[in-house]
Amino acid sequence: MGLLFLASAAVALIGTVLLITQKNAVYALLGLLIAFGASAGVFLSLDAPFIAVSQILIYAGALAVMFLFVLMFTDTRTEEDTGLPAAVGARPDFDPKAFGNKKKKKKKVDEPSNLLAGIVLPKPMAVVVSLSMLVCISFAIIKLPVSYSNFGELPTVESAQVAAGESKPNYDTGLTYRVYEGNSFEEVPRHVKFGSTEAVSFTIFEGFPLAFEVVSLLIFAAVLGAVLLARRHLTGIPGTQDVVQELDKEQDHA
Amino acid sequence: MLDPRLILFFAAVLFSAGVYGVLSRRHLIMLLMSLELMLNAINIMLVTFSRYWAGRSAGLVGAHSGQFFTLMVMAVAAAEVGIGLAIIVAIYRRKHTADADAMTDLKN
């Protein structure tokens, strides 16, 4: 448990450093992916296997691919890369090669796989603000009661259904399930382990069913909003309005 | 036995790194990525507290509520990234850049 946490935490910190230092957005995304995967290891070390698997599925799987797609759609150069004001860089016909920063381009061609070559220099004010935030949170952690020095043992319940060599379950759900034995059904109490899929689903549907339903509505609204915002704008269809085009027209008039 | 405060400190480091990323980067997608890192750090804290209360004889629902909140945060993060990336794509179509410093439409 301790060793798994230490190893995962070290890997996650490496990924985090990659994320916040790399100039190339794809390398930074790789760092984010490493940090997310290692966080799943941290969740495993905290006896939360279901959360760990959800983490890999949702964050490392779905979110990272979504980021990758949008990176493909957009230009990841910023003002620093092009050396020009953002207003000039915003022009669609802008070509950075015509403005004589060939030295930087050449460097990238020479060392395409060297992660050390593409490091963003640290911004002093951002370092100050984030470090002071870290100090504040650390102070709160230090001020925690003494009981926070260990996790304590998980509770156990006596269960007749545990096979030899298996660890005991931790909670009694108060529910029963029926087992056909001989000629009759027998009611057997449902025992679950901490952090298992069963225990988490019991928590969702017995403890917070309303929040679960509301979050499904939220995701539905988000899907609709994302489709509405990012779809290719149809023109000339009666009854439809192209918001982006209308805004562009207004800007042209002004 | 592992010290919960060590894990909380690790999560605090991840959170501060996310804050640094949000403050120092100028590309909108990098801002979103750093935001995701901050949410992830909070998830680690929530699961740590969940395990802590499981060792303090909290009930089944009580001990797992931290993990439930983590699932909710994941759902909200997924919705947020979906909307955020759609907004970035829309902005990019309009302004042909995703540099945060170019977003000056509300200036003056």
Interface residues (C-beta under 8 A of the other chain):
Chain A: M1 G2 F5 A9 A12 L13 T16 V17 L19 I20 A25 A28 L29 L32 A35 F36 S39 V42 F43 S45 L46 D47 A48 F50 I51 S54 Q55 I58 Y59 A62 L63 M66 F67 F69 V70 L71 F73 T74 D75 T76 R77 T78 E79 E80 A86 A87 G89 A90 R91 P92 F94 V120 P122 K123 M125 A126 V127 V129 S130 L131 M133 L134 I137 S138 I141 I142 L144 S147 Y148 S149 N150 F151 G152 E153 L154 P155 N170 Y171 D172 T173 V192 F194 G195 A199 V200 F202 T203 I204 E206 G207 F208 A211 V215 L218 I219 A221 A222 V223 G225 A226 V227 L228 L229 A230 V244 L247 D248
Chain B: M1 L2 D3 P4 R5 L6 I7 L8 F9 F10 A12 V13 L14 F15 S16 A17 V19 Y20 G21 L23 S24 R25 R26 H27 I29 M30 L32 M33 S34 E36 L37 N40 N43 I44 V47 T48 S50 R51 Y52 A54 G55 R56 S57 G59 L60 V61 A63 H64 S65 Q67 F68 T70 L71 M72 M74 A75 V76 A77 A78 A79 E80 V81 G82 I83 L85 A86 I87 I88 V89 A90 Y92 R93 R94 K95 H96 T97 A98 D99 D101 A102 T104
